């Protein structure tokens, strides 16, 4: 994920596009919109992980509670929609391939002509539906706007600004296994069958190409050419059309006469884009689900340490937002994992943790450099508040890296509210150093890791500045985005400034 933009969510009238760097730090006064911004990440996470009839799941017991749409929309713009925009890149190994068939049998092919494509997706949500969906891929723009009242609404489709006369209806994401974006089919009229957007636009495209061909040119020849054209910018699409190898000479000659300003080419381009609308929506759905499934949120109020924890036979993988299941995660590690985790925390933070079993219970023991052991419950709040953060980061740099784990690209995001809670400034500094170490370790392994924190700590900000000045492990300002939130005008209008 490269950038995110939020509009009309509580005091966030419009954040503008915010760059998500390896380390993004949010600072500002209380009630300035910092928490709203940070909690928008687990808000989308709980939405994509749960099948729901509404576009956004505003409440989840395990993550965040925004109340309802009415409570979440900006009070100055209550008649409008709440909008989430995302900008991300997808490489060939991120992309779902389609099966095609030739005389050799089935083979896989991508609709894209080059390795990486840039996606910009905006989702405008009302209380009960997505009112507008806008998707831009390499300059090609698709906009779908819902018109009419609930139960009798239609979707008007625009491709590169061109209105499409046909009306479309949307299919709920849960109907085809997704959880955020719908797909589209033509609106059924009387006894006629509805058809997918792909079939509708393919038919339009075939008709244009047929009219550019000699009358005896077969449908199979036209179909093959359509399937072989690669998606891209207008320049790339035109080049792909002209480079097609076809035995239909008249068609070939007419394709070579096309130019970027030619009305026939513009129609071909837009129908070709339309033919792939649902494919692009599916790709976007899959990317967002993968991104937010790999996002971990650490809440500001975290579980305090207990003296003993009842042993449970359940397999636990992801740390919950308050760290309540952390003891079971550490307990269920195999001996090698426990040793690695212990060595890593000792090297980075000057202490390590081990579990001790007694009867049907386990306890967490903090071990200092001199070998002294103490139950975590006897150390105060600081270490128990720190451990969920530390364990999350350790997992990022100990991911299995065999070939099947490297495709598609690995990406992980850690969102933390107030990591400094109950920590001495010296330990806060060590925590920042650990952030930097994790970021560098992930960069070396080509793992896209993002750490996003909200903080009130001068010690954390100063330590980041110090490490940038010293260029510790090649850590530079290019890897950091510090955002200052302010609402001096009123409680409903957050202003965001970039510090570095």
DRENDO-1510 file (C-alpha; in Angstrom, 1 decimal, always signed):
<recs>
REC; n; res; u; v; w
REC; 1; UNK; +0.0; +0.0; +0.0 .
REC; 2; UNK; +1.5; +3.3; -1.1 .
REC; 3; UNK; -1.0; +5.9; +0.0 .
REC; 4; UNK; -4.4; +6.3; +1.7 .
REC; 5; UNK; -6.9; +9.1; +1.7 .
REC; 6; UNK; -10.0; +9.5; +4.0 .
REC; 7; UNK; -12.9; +11.9; +3.6 .
REC; 8; UNK; -15.8; +12.7; +5.9 .
REC; 9; UNK; -14.9; +10.3; +8.7 .
REC; 10; UNK; -15.5; +12.1; +12.0 .
REC; 11; UNK; -13.2; +15.2; +12.0 .
REC; 12; UNK; -11.3; +14.0; +8.9 .
REC; 13; UNK; -13.0; +16.1; +6.2 .
REC; 14; UNK; -10.2; +15.3; +3.8 .
REC; 15; UNK; -6.8; +14.0; +4.8 .
REC; 16; UNK; -5.5; +14.2; +1.2 .
REC; 17; UNK; -3.4; +11.4; +0.0 .
REC; 18; UNK; -1.0; +10.3; +2.9 .
REC; 19; UNK; +2.2; +8.5; +2.0 .
REC; 20; UNK; +2.6; +5.3; +4.0 .
REC; 21; UNK; +6.3; +5.1; +4.6 .
REC; 22; UNK; +8.1; +2.2; +6.4 .
REC; 23; UNK; +7.7; +4.3; +9.6 .
REC; 24; UNK; +4.7; +6.7; +9.7 .
REC; 25; UNK; +4.3; +8.7; +12.9 .
REC; 26; UNK; +1.1; +10.6; +13.9 .
REC; 27; UNK; +1.3; +13.4; +16.5 .
REC; 28; UNK; -0.9; +16.2; +17.6 .
REC; 29; UNK; -3.2; +17.4; +20.4 .
REC; 30; UNK; -5.9; +15.3; +22.0 .
REC; 31; UNK; -9.1; +15.1; +19.9 .
REC; 32; UNK; -7.4; +16.3; +16.8 .
REC; 33; UNK; -8.3; +13.2; +14.7 .
REC; 34; UNK; -5.2; +11.1; +15.3 .
REC; 35; UNK; -7.0; +8.1; +16.6 .
REC; 36; UNK; -9.7; +8.3; +13.9 .
REC; 37; UNK; -7.0; +8.1; +11.3 .
REC; 38; UNK; -5.1; +5.3; +13.0 .
REC; 39; UNK; -8.3; +3.3; +13.7 .
REC; 40; UNK; -9.5; +3.5; +10.1 .
REC; 41; UNK; -6.9; +0.7; +9.4 .
REC; 42; UNK; -8.5; -1.8; +11.8 .
REC; 43; UNK; -11.9; -0.5; +10.7 .
REC; 44; UNK; -11.3; -1.7; +7.1 .
REC; 45; UNK; -9.6; -4.9; +8.5 .
REC; 46; UNK; -12.7; -5.9; +10.4 .
REC; 47; UNK; -14.8; -5.1; +7.3 .
REC; 48; UNK; -12.8; -7.3; +4.9 .
REC; 49; UNK; -12.6; -10.1; +7.4 .
REC; 50; UNK; -16.4; -10.3; +8.0 .
REC; 51; UNK; -19.2; -10.8; +5.6 .
REC; 52; UNK; -21.8; -8.1; +6.2 .
REC; 53; UNK; -24.7; -6.6; +4.2 .
REC; 54; UNK; -23.4; -3.0; +4.9 .
REC; 55; UNK; -20.4; -1.6; +3.1 .
REC; 56; UNK; -18.5; -0.9; +6.4 .
REC; 57; UNK; -18.5; -2.9; +9.6 .
REC; 58; UNK; -18.5; -0.1; +12.2 .
REC; 59; UNK; -18.2; -2.3; +15.3 .
REC; 60; UNK; -16.1; -5.3; +16.2 .
REC; 61; UNK; -15.6; -6.6; +19.7 .
REC; 62; UNK; -12.0; -7.6; +18.9 .
REC; 63; UNK; -10.9; -4.4; +17.1 .
REC; 64; UNK; -12.5; -1.0; +17.0 .
REC; 65; UNK; -15.9; +0.6; +17.7 .
REC; 66; UNK; -17.0; +3.5; +15.5 .
REC; 67; UNK; -20.6; +3.2; +16.6 .
REC; 68; UNK; -22.6; +3.6; +13.3 .
REC; 69; UNK; -22.5; +5.4; +10.0 .
REC; 70; UNK; -24.5; +8.2; +11.5 .
REC; 71; UNK; -22.1; +8.6; +14.4 .
REC; 72; UNK; -19.0; +8.3; +12.1 .
REC; 73; UNK; -19.8; +10.8; +9.3 .
REC; 74; UNK; -18.4; +14.3; +9.6 .
REC; 75; UNK; -21.1; +16.6; +11.2 .
REC; 76; UNK; -20.4; +19.4; +8.7 .
REC; 77; UNK; -21.0; +17.1; +5.7 .
REC; 78; UNK; -23.7; +14.7; +7.1 .
REC; 79; UNK; -25.6; +14.7; +3.8 .
REC; 80; UNK; -22.6; +13.2; +1.9 .
REC; 81; UNK; -20.8; +9.9; +1.9 .
REC; 82; UNK; -17.7; +8.6; +3.8 .
REC; 83; UNK; -14.9; +7.9; +1.3 .
REC; 84; UNK; -11.8; +5.6; +1.6 .
REC; 85; UNK; -9.2; +5.9; -1.2 .
REC; 86; UNK; -6.2; +3.6; -1.7 .
REC; 87; UNK; -3.2; +3.7; -4.0 .
REC; 88; UNK; -1.2; +0.5; -4.4 .
REC; 89; UNK; +0.9; -1.3; -6.9 .
REC; 90; UNK; +0.4; -4.9; -8.2 .
REC; 91; UNK; +3.1; -6.9; -9.8 .
REC; 92; UNK; +2.6; -9.9; -12.1 .
REC; 93; UNK; +2.9; -12.3; -9.2 .
REC; 94; UNK; +0.2; -10.4; -7.2 .
REC; 95; UNK; -2.2; -10.8; -10.1 .
REC; 96; UNK; -4.7; -13.6; -10.5 .
REC; 97; UNK; -4.1; -15.2; -13.9 .
REC; 98; UNK; -6.9; -16.3; -16.2 .
REC; 99; UNK; -6.9; -19.7; -17.9 .
REC; 100; UNK; -7.0; -19.8; -21.7 .
REC; 101; UNK; -7.0; -22.7; -24.0 .
REC; 102; UNK; -5.1; -23.5; -27.2 .
REC; 103; UNK; -4.1; -26.7; -29.0 .
REC; 104; UNK; -1.5; -27.4; -26.2 .
REC; 105; UNK; -4.2; -27.3; -23.5 .
REC; 106; UNK; -4.8; -24.8; -20.7 .
REC; 107; UNK; -2.2; -22.2; -20.0 .
REC; 108; UNK; -2.0; -19.1; -17.8 .
REC; 109; UNK; -1.9; -15.6; -19.1 .
REC; 110; UNK; -2.2; -12.1; -17.5 .
REC; 111; UNK; -4.3; -9.3; -19.1 .
REC; 112; UNK; -1.5; -6.9; -18.2 .
REC; 113; UNK; +1.4; -6.3; -20.6 .
REC; 114; UNK; +4.1; -5.2; -18.1 .
REC; 115; UNK; +5.3; -6.2; -14.7 .
REC; 116; UNK; +3.8; -3.6; -12.4 .
REC; 117; UNK; +0.5; -1.7; -12.5 .
REC; 118; UNK; -0.6; +1.3; -10.4 .
REC; 119; UNK; -4.2; +1.1; -8.9 .
REC; 120; UNK; -6.1; +4.0; -7.4 .
REC; 121; UNK; -9.4; +2.9; -5.8 .
REC; 122; UNK; -12.0; +5.2; -4.1 .
REC; 123; UNK; -15.0; +3.8; -2.3 .
REC; 124; UNK; -17.8; +6.2; -1.4 .
REC; 125; UNK; -20.1; +4.7; +1.3 .
REC; 126; UNK; -23.5; +5.6; +2.5 .
REC; 127; UNK; -25.1; +3.8; +5.5 .
REC; 128; UNK; -26.2; +0.8; +3.5 .
REC; 129; UNK; -24.4; +0.7; +0.1 .
REC; 130; UNK; -21.4; +1.8; -1.9 .
REC; 131; UNK; -22.7; +4.9; -3.7 .
REC; 132; UNK; -19.7; +5.4; -5.9 .
REC; 133; UNK; -16.8; +3.3; -6.9 .
REC; 134; UNK; -13.9; +4.8; -8.8 .
REC; 135; UNK; -11.0; +2.8; -10.1 .
REC; 136; UNK; -8.0; +4.1; -12.1 .
REC; 137; UNK; -5.4; +1.7; -13.5 .
REC; 138; UNK; -2.6; +3.2; -15.6 .
REC; 139; UNK; -4.7; +6.3; -16.6 .
REC; 140; UNK; -7.8; +4.2; -17.5 .
REC; 141; UNK; -10.7; +5.4; -15.3 .
REC; 142; UNK; -13.8; +3.5; -14.4 .
REC; 143; UNK; -16.5; +5.2; -12.3 .
REC; 144; UNK; -19.7; +3.5; -11.2 .
REC; 145; UNK; -22.4; +5.7; -9.5 .
REC; 146; UNK; -25.5; +4.4; -7.8 .
REC; 147; UNK; -28.7; +6.2; -8.6 .
REC; 148; UNK; -32.2; +5.9; -7.2 .
REC; 149; UNK; -33.6; +4.7; -3.9 .
REC; 150; UNK; -32.7; +1.5; -2.0 .
REC; 151; UNK; -34.4; -1.5; -3.6 .
REC; 152; UNK; -34.9; +0.4; -6.9 .
REC; 153; UNK; -31.5; +1.7; -7.7 .
REC; 154; UNK; -29.3; +1.3; -10.8 .
REC; 155; UNK; -25.6; +1.8; -11.4 .
REC; 156; UNK; -24.5; +4.2; -14.1 .
REC; 157; UNK; -21.2; +3.4; -15.6 .
REC; 158; UNK; -18.6; +5.9; -17.0 .
REC; 159; UNK; -15.3; +4.8; -18.6 .
REC; 160; UNK; -12.8; +7.5; -19.1 .
REC; 161; UNK; -15.6; +10.0; -18.7 .
REC; 162; UNK; -17.8; +8.3; -21.4 .
REC; 163; UNK; -21.3; +7.4; -20.2 .
REC; 164; UNK; -22.4; +3.8; -21.0 .
REC; 165; UNK; -26.0; +3.7; -22.0 .
REC; 166; UNK; -26.7; +0.3; -20.5 .
REC; 167; UNK; -27.8; +0.1; -16.8 .
REC; 168; UNK; -26.0; -2.2; -14.5 .
REC; 169; UNK; -26.8; -3.9; -11.2 .
REC; 170; UNK; -24.3; -4.9; -8.5 .
REC; 171; UNK; -23.9; -8.4; -7.0 .
REC; 172; UNK; -23.1; -8.4; -3.2 .
REC; 173; UNK; -19.5; -9.3; -2.5 .
REC; 174; UNK; -20.5; -12.2; -0.2 .
REC; 175; UNK; -22.3; -13.8; -3.2 .
REC; 176; UNK; -18.9; -14.6; -4.8 .
REC; 177; UNK; -16.7; -15.0; -1.7 .
REC; 178; UNK; -15.5; -11.4; -1.4 .
REC; 179; UNK; -16.2; -9.0; +1.5 .
REC; 180; UNK; -15.8; -5.4; +0.2 .
REC; 181; UNK; -16.4; -4.6; -3.5 .
REC; 182; UNK; -19.3; -5.8; -5.6 .
REC; 183; UNK; -19.1; -7.0; -9.2 .
REC; 184; UNK; -21.5; -5.8; -11.9 .
REC; 185; UNK; -23.9; -7.3; -14.4 .
REC; 186; UNK; -26.3; -5.7; -16.9 .
REC; 187; UNK; -29.8; -4.9; -15.5 .
REC; 188; UNK; -32.3; -7.6; -16.4 .
REC; 189; UNK; -35.2; -6.2; -18.5 .
REC; 190; UNK; -38.4; -8.2; -18.6 .
REC; 191; UNK; -37.6; -11.7; -19.7 .
REC; 192; UNK; -34.2; -11.0; -21.0 .
REC; 193; UNK; -31.2; -12.6; -19.3 .
REC; 194; UNK; -28.7; -10.3; -17.5 .
REC; 195; UNK; -25.2; -10.7; -18.7 .
REC; 196; UNK; -21.8; -9.9; -17.0 .
REC; 197; UNK; -20.1; -6.6; -17.8 .
REC; 198; UNK; -17.4; -8.7; -19.5 .
REC; 199; UNK; -19.8; -10.3; -21.9 .
REC; 200; UNK; -21.6; -7.0; -22.6 .
REC; 201; UNK; -18.5; -5.1; -23.5 .
REC; 202; UNK; -16.9; -8.0; -25.4 .
REC; 203; UNK; -20.0; -8.0; -27.7 .
REC; 204; UNK; -19.6; -4.3; -28.3 .
REC; 205; UNK; -15.9; -4.8; -29.0 .
REC; 206; UNK; -16.6; -7.7; -31.4 .
REC; 207; UNK; -19.1; -5.6; -33.4 .
REC; 208; UNK; -16.6; -2.7; -33.9 .
REC; 209; UNK; -13.8; -5.1; -35.0 .
REC; 210; UNK; -16.1; -7.0; -37.2 .
REC; 211; UNK; -17.0; -3.8; -39.0 .
REC; 212; UNK; -13.3; -3.1; -39.5 .
REC; 213; UNK; -12.8; -6.5; -41.0 .
REC; 214; UNK; -13.5; -8.2; -44.4 .
REC; 215; UNK; -17.0; -9.7; -44.3 .
REC; 216; UNK; -15.6; -13.3; -44.3 .
REC; 217; UNK; -13.4; -12.8; -41.3 .
REC; 218; UNK; -14.5; -15.4; -38.7 .
REC; 219; UNK; -15.7; -14.7; -35.2 .
REC; 220; UNK; -12.9; -16.9; -33.9 .
REC; 221; UNK; -10.3; -14.6; -35.5 .
REC; 222; UNK; -11.9; -11.6; -33.8 .
REC; 223; UNK; -12.1; -13.4; -30.4 .
REC; 224; UNK; -8.5; -14.4; -30.6 .
REC; 225; UNK; -7.4; -10.9; -31.3 .
REC; 226; UNK; -9.5; -9.5; -28.4 .
REC; 227; UNK; -7.9; -12.1; -26.0 .
REC; 228; UNK; -4.4; -11.2; -27.2 .
REC; 229; UNK; -4.6; -7.5; -26.6 .
REC; 230; UNK; -2.7; -6.4; -23.5 .
REC; 231; UNK; -4.1; -3.8; -21.0 .
REC; 232; UNK; -2.3; -0.6; -20.3 .
REC; 233; UNK; -2.3; +3.1; -20.9 .
REC; 234; UNK; -3.9; +4.4; -24.1 .
REC; 235; UNK; -0.4; +4.4; -25.8 .
REC; 236; UNK; +0.2; +0.8; -24.7 .
REC; 237; UNK; -3.3; -0.4; -25.8 .
REC; 238; UNK; -2.9; +1.3; -29.2 .
REC; 239; UNK; +0.6; -0.3; -29.6 .
REC; 240; UNK; -0.8; -3.7; -28.6 .
REC; 241; UNK; -3.6; -3.4; -31.1 .
REC; 242; UNK; -1.2; -2.5; -34.0 .
REC; 243; UNK; +1.2; -5.3; -33.0 .
REC; 244; UNK; -1.4; -8.1; -33.2 .
REC; 245; UNK; -0.4; -10.9; -35.5 .
REC; 246; UNK; -3.6; -11.8; -37.5 .
REC; 247; UNK; -4.4; -13.3; -40.8 .
REC; 248; UNK; -7.2; -10.8; -41.2 .
REC; 249; UNK; -5.4; -8.3; -43.5 .
REC; 250; UNK; -8.2; -5.8; -43.8 .
REC; 251; UNK; -8.6; -5.7; -40.0 .
REC; 252; UNK; -4.8; -5.4; -39.7 .
REC; 253; UNK; -4.7; -2.5; -42.1 .
REC; 254; UNK; -7.5; -0.6; -40.3 .
REC; 255; UNK; -6.0; -1.2; -36.9 .
REC; 256; UNK; -2.7; +0.4; -38.2 .
REC; 257; UNK; -4.7; +3.5; -39.2 .
REC; 258; UNK; -5.9; +4.1; -35.7 .
REC; 259; UNK; -4.5; +7.0; -33.6 .
REC; 260; UNK; -4.9; +8.2; -30.0 .
REC; 261; UNK; -7.4; +10.9; -31.1 .
REC; 262; UNK; -9.4; +8.6; -33.4 .
REC; 263; UNK; -13.0; +8.1; -32.2 .
REC; 264; UNK; -13.0; +4.5; -33.2 .
REC; 265; UNK; -9.9; +3.8; -31.1 .
REC; 266; UNK; -11.4; +5.6; -28.1 .
REC; 267; UNK; -14.4; +3.3; -28.4 .
REC; 268; UNK; -12.2; +0.2; -28.6 .
REC; 269; UNK; -10.2; +1.4; -25.7 .
REC; 270; UNK; -13.2; +2.1; -23.4 .
REC; 271; UNK; -14.9; -1.2; -24.3 .
REC; 272; UNK; -11.7; -3.1; -23.7 .
REC; 273; UNK; -11.5; -1.5; -20.3 .
REC; 274; UNK; -15.1; -2.3; -19.6 .
REC; 275; UNK; -14.6; -5.9; -20.6 .
REC; 276; UNK; -12.2; -6.2; -17.6 .
REC; 277; UNK; -14.1; -4.2; -15.0 .
REC; 278; UNK; -15.0; -7.2; -12.8 .
REC; 279; UNK; -11.5; -8.7; -13.2 .
REC; 280; UNK; -10.0; -5.4; -12.0 .
REC; 281; UNK; -12.5; -5.3; -9.1 .
REC; 282; UNK; -11.6; -8.9; -8.1 .
REC; 283; UNK; -7.9; -8.0; -8.2 .
REC; 284; UNK; -8.6; -5.0; -6.0 .
REC; 285; UNK; -10.7; -7.1; -3.6 .
REC; 286; UNK; -8.0; -9.7; -3.3 .
REC; 287; UNK; -5.3; -7.1; -2.7 .
REC; 288; UNK; -7.2; -5.3; +0.0 .
REC; 289; UNK; -8.1; -8.5; +1.7 .
REC; 290; UNK; -4.5; -9.7; +1.7 .
REC; 291; UNK; -3.2; -6.3; +2.9 .
REC; 292; UNK; -5.7; -5.9; +5.7 .
REC; 293; UNK; -5.5; -9.6; +6.7 .
REC; 294; UNK; -1.8; -9.0; +7.2 .
REC; 295; UNK; -2.4; -5.8; +9.3 .
REC; 296; UNK; -2.0; -6.1; +13.0 .
REC; 297; UNK; -3.5; -3.5; +15.4 .
REC; 298; UNK; -2.3; -2.8; +18.9 .
REC; 299; UNK; -4.8; -0.9; +21.0 .
REC; 300; UNK; -3.9; +1.8; +23.5 .
REC; 301; UNK; -5.3; -0.1; +26.4 .
REC; 302; UNK; -3.5; -3.4; +26.6 .
REC; 303; UNK; -3.9; -6.3; +28.9 .
REC; 304; UNK; -1.9; -6.2; +32.1 .
REC; 305; UNK; +0.2; -9.2; +33.1 .
REC; 306; UNK; -1.3; -11.9; +35.3 .
REC; 307; UNK; +0.6; -14.2; +37.6 .
REC; 308; UNK; -0.6; -17.4; +36.0 .
REC; 309; UNK; -2.4; -18.3; +32.8 .
REC; 310; UNK; -4.6; -21.3; +32.4 .
REC; 311; UNK; -3.1; -23.6; +29.7 .
REC; 312; UNK; -5.3; -24.0; +26.6 .
REC; 313; UNK; -4.9; -26.5; +23.8 .
REC; 314; UNK; -6.0; -24.0; +21.1 .
REC; 315; UNK; -3.6; -23.1; +18.3 .
REC; 316; UNK; -3.2; -19.3; +18.4 .
REC; 317; UNK; -1.4; -17.4; +15.6 .
REC; 318; UNK; -2.3; -13.7; +15.5 .
REC; 319; UNK; -1.9; -11.4; +18.5 .
REC; 320; UNK; -5.2; -9.8; +19.5 .
REC; 321; UNK; -5.4; -6.0; +19.7 .
REC; 322; UNK; -5.0; -6.0; +23.5 .
REC; 323; UNK; -2.4; -8.7; +23.7 .
REC; 324; UNK; -4.6; -10.9; +25.9 .
REC; 325; UNK; -3.6; -14.1; +24.0 .
REC; 326; UNK; +0.1; -13.3; +24.0 .
REC; 327; UNK; +1.0; -15.8; +26.8 .
REC; 328; UNK; -0.5; -18.7; +24.8 .
REC; 329; UNK; +1.3; -17.6; +21.6 .
REC; 330; UNK; +4.7; -17.7; +23.5 .
REC; 331; UNK; +3.8; -20.9; +25.3 .
REC; 332; UNK; +2.8; -22.7; +22.0 .
REC; 333; UNK; +6.1; -21.8; +20.3 .
REC; 334; UNK; +8.4; -24.7; +19.7 .
REC; 335; UNK; +11.8; -24.7; +21.5 .
REC; 336; UNK; +13.7; -23.2; +18.6 .
REC; 337; UNK; +11.2; -20.4; +18.2 .
REC; 338; UNK; +11.4; -19.6; +21.9 .
REC; 339; UNK; +15.2; -19.5; +21.7 .
REC; 340; UNK; +15.1; -17.2; +18.7 .
REC; 341; UNK; +12.6; -14.9; +20.3 .
REC; 342; UNK; +14.5; -14.8; +23.6 .
REC; 343; UNK; +17.8; -14.0; +21.9 .
REC; 344; UNK; +16.2; -11.3; +19.7 .
REC; 345; UNK; +14.5; -9.5; +22.6 .
REC; 346; UNK; +17.7; -9.7; +24.6 .
REC; 347; UNK; +19.8; -8.2; +21.8 .
REC; 348; UNK; +17.4; -5.4; +21.0 .
REC; 349; UNK; +15.8; -4.5; +24.3 .
REC; 350; UNK; +18.1; -5.9; +27.0 .
REC; 351; UNK; +15.7; -8.5; +28.5 .
REC; 352; UNK; +14.1; -11.8; +27.5 .
REC; 353; UNK; +11.0; -13.8; +28.3 .
REC; 354; UNK; +10.5; -17.4; +29.0 .
REC; 355; UNK; +7.4; -19.5; +30.1 .
REC; 356; UNK; +7.3; -21.5; +33.3 .
REC; 357; UNK; +4.7; -24.3; +33.7 .
REC; 358; UNK; +3.2; -25.3; +37.0 .
REC; 359; UNK; +0.3; -27.7; +37.2 .
REC; 360; UNK; -2.3; -26.7; +34.6 .
REC; 361; UNK; -0.9; -23.1; +34.4 .
REC; 362; UNK; +1.9; -21.2; +32.8 .
REC; 363; UNK; +3.5; -17.9; +33.8 .
REC; 364; UNK; +5.7; -15.4; +31.9 .
REC; 365; UNK; +9.1; -14.8; +33.5 .
REC; 366; UNK; +11.2; -11.7; +32.7 .
REC; 367; UNK; +15.0; -12.5; +32.7 .
REC; 368; UNK; +17.5; -9.7; +33.2 .
REC; 369; UNK; +21.1; -9.7; +31.9 .
REC; 370; UNK; +22.5; -11.0; +35.2 .
REC; 371; UNK; +20.2; -14.0; +35.0 .
REC; 372; UNK; +17.7; -12.9; +37.6 .
REC; 373; UNK; +14.1; -14.0; +37.0 .
REC; 374; UNK; +10.9; -12.3; +38.0 .
REC; 375; UNK; +7.3; -13.0; +37.2 .
REC; 376; UNK; +6.0; -10.5; +34.6 .
REC; 377; UNK; +3.1; -9.6; +37.0 .
REC; 378; UNK; +5.7; -8.2; +39.5 .
REC; 379; UNK; +7.4; -5.8; +37.0 .
REC; 380; UNK; +4.8; -3.1; +36.6 .
REC; 381; UNK; +2.9; -2.3; +33.5 .
REC; 382; UNK; +5.7; -1.3; +31.1 .
REC; 383; UNK; +6.9; -4.7; +30.0 .
REC; 384; UNK; +3.4; -6.2; +29.6 .
REC; 385; UNK; +2.4; -3.2; +27.5 .
REC; 386; UNK; +5.5; -3.6; +25.3 .
REC; 387; UNK; +5.4; -7.3; +24.7 .
REC; 388; UNK; +2.5; -7.3; +22.1 .
REC; 389; UNK; +4.5; -4.8; +20.0 .
REC; 390; UNK; +7.7; -6.7; +20.3 .
REC; 391; UNK; +6.2; -10.1; +19.5 .
REC; 392; UNK; +4.4; -8.7; +16.4 .
REC; 393; UNK; +7.7; -7.2; +15.1 .
REC; 394; UNK; +9.7; -10.4; +15.7 .
REC; 395; UNK; +7.2; -12.4; +13.7 .
REC; 396; UNK; +7.7; -10.2; +10.7 .
REC; 397; UNK; +11.4; -11.0; +10.5 .
REC; 398; UNK; +10.9; -14.7; +11.2 .
REC; 399; UNK; +8.5; -15.5; +8.4 .
REC; 400; UNK; +9.1; -18.6; +6.3 .
REC; 401; UNK; +10.7; -17.5; +3.1 .
REC; 402; UNK; +10.5; -20.6; +0.9 .
REC; 403; UNK; +9.4; -20.1; -2.7 .
REC; 404; UNK; +5.8; -20.6; -2.1 .
REC; 405; UNK; +5.8; -17.9; +0.6 .
REC; 406; UNK; +7.4; -15.3; -1.7 .
REC; 407; UNK; +4.6; -15.2; -4.2 .
REC; 408; UNK; +2.7; -13.0; -4.0 .
REC; 409; UNK; +4.9; -10.3; -2.4 .
REC; 410; UNK; +4.9; -10.3; +1.4 .
REC; 411; UNK; +3.5; -7.2; +3.0 .
REC; 412; UNK; +2.8; -6.5; +6.7 .
REC; 413; UNK; +1.5; -3.5; +8.5 .
REC; 414; UNK; +1.7; -2.9; +12.3 .
REC; 415; UNK; -0.6; -0.1; +13.6 .
REC; 416; UNK; +0.1; +0.9; +17.2 .
REC; 417; UNK; -1.6; +3.5; +19.4 .
REC; 418; UNK; +0.7; +5.0; +22.0 .
REC; 419; UNK; +3.6; +2.5; +22.0 .
REC; 420; UNK; +5.2; +4.5; +24.8 .
REC; 421; UNK; +2.6; +3.6; +27.5 .
REC; 422; UNK; +4.3; +3.0; +30.9 .
REC; 423; UNK; +7.8; +2.9; +29.3 .
REC; 424; UNK; +10.8; +4.8; +30.6 .
REC; 425; UNK; +12.2; +7.2; +27.9 .
REC; 426; UNK; +15.4; +5.0; +27.7 .
REC; 427; UNK; +13.2; +2.0; +26.8 .
REC; 428; UNK; +11.2; +4.1; +24.4 .
REC; 429; UNK; +14.5; +4.9; +22.6 .
REC; 430; UNK; +15.3; +1.2; +22.4 .
REC; 431; UNK; +11.8; +0.5; +21.0 .
REC; 432; UNK; +12.5; +3.1; +18.2 .
REC; 433; UNK; +15.8; +1.4; +17.5 .
REC; 434; UNK; +14.0; -1.9; +17.2 .
REC; 435; UNK; +11.5; -0.4; +14.8 .
REC; 436; UNK; +14.4; +0.6; +12.6 .
REC; 437; UNK; +16.1; -2.8; +12.9 .
REC; 438; UNK; +12.9; -4.5; +11.8 .
REC; 439; UNK; +12.4; -2.2; +8.9 .
REC; 440; UNK; +16.0; -2.7; +7.7 .
REC; 441; UNK; +15.8; -6.5; +8.1 .
REC; 442; UNK; +12.5; -6.6; +6.1 .
REC; 443; UNK; +13.9; -4.4; +3.4 .
REC; 444; UNK; +16.8; -6.8; +2.9 .
REC; 445; UNK; +14.4; -9.7; +2.5 .
REC; 446; UNK; +12.1; -7.7; +0.1 .
REC; 447; UNK; +9.3; -7.7; +2.7 .
REC; 448; UNK; +7.1; -4.6; +2.5 .
REC; 449; UNK; +6.6; -3.7; +6.1 .
REC; 450; UNK; +4.9; -0.5; +7.4 .
REC; 451; UNK; +4.9; +0.6; +11.1 .
REC; 452; UNK; +2.3; +3.3; +11.8 .
REC; 453; UNK; +2.2; +4.7; +15.3 .
REC; 454; UNK; +0.3; +7.4; +17.1 .
REC; 455; UNK; +2.3; +9.0; +19.9 .
REC; 456; UNK; +2.5; +11.8; +22.4 .
REC; 457; UNK; +6.2; +11.0; +23.3 .
REC; 458; UNK; +8.9; +13.5; +22.6 .
REC; 459; UNK; +11.4; +10.8; +23.4 .
REC; 460; UNK; +10.2; +8.7; +20.4 .
REC; 461; UNK; +10.2; +11.7; +18.0 .
REC; 462; UNK; +13.7; +12.8; +19.2 .
REC; 463; UNK; +15.1; +9.3; +18.9 .
REC; 464; UNK; +13.8; +9.0; +15.3 .
REC; 465; UNK; +15.4; +12.4; +14.5 .
REC; 466; UNK; +18.7; +11.3; +16.1 .
REC; 467; UNK; +18.8; +8.0; +14.1 .
REC; 468; UNK; +18.1; +9.9; +10.9 .
REC; 469; UNK; +20.9; +12.4; +11.7 .
REC; 470; UNK; +23.3; +9.6; +12.5 .
REC; 471; UNK; +22.1; +7.5; +9.4 .
REC; 472; UNK; +21.9; +4.5; +11.6 .
REC; 473; UNK; +21.9; +1.4; +9.3 .
REC; 474; UNK; +21.2; +3.7; +6.4 .
REC; 475; UNK; +18.0; +4.9; +8.0 .
REC; 476; UNK; +17.1; +8.2; +6.3 .
REC; 477; UNK; +14.2; +10.7; +6.3 .
REC; 478; UNK; +12.9; +9.1; +3.1 .
REC; 479; UNK; +11.8; +6.1; +5.2 .
REC; 480; UNK; +9.8; +8.3; +7.6 .
REC; 481; UNK; +6.6; +10.3; +7.4 .
REC; 482; UNK; +5.7; +12.4; +10.5 .
REC; 483; UNK; +2.2; +13.8; +10.4 .
REC; 484; UNK; +1.0; +16.7; +12.6 .
REC; 485; UNK; -2.8; +16.7; +13.3 .
REC; 486; UNK; -4.5; +19.9; +14.3 .
REC; 487; UNK; -8.0; +21.2; +14.6 .
REC; 488; UNK; -7.6; +24.8; +15.6 .
REC; 489; UNK; -10.6; +25.9; +13.5 .
REC; 490; UNK; -13.2; +23.6; +15.1 .
REC; 491; UNK; -13.7; +20.1; +16.3 .
REC; 492; UNK; -14.9; +18.9; +12.9 .
REC; 493; UNK; -12.1; +20.0; +10.6 .
REC; 494; UNK; -8.7; +18.3; +11.1 .
REC; 495; UNK; -5.8; +19.9; +9.4 .
REC; 496; UNK; -2.8; +17.6; +8.6 .
REC; 497; UNK; +0.7; +18.8; +8.0 .
REC; 498; UNK; +3.8; +16.9; +7.1 .
REC; 499; UNK; +6.8; +17.5; +9.3 .
REC; 500; UNK; +9.6; +15.8; +7.2 .
</recs>
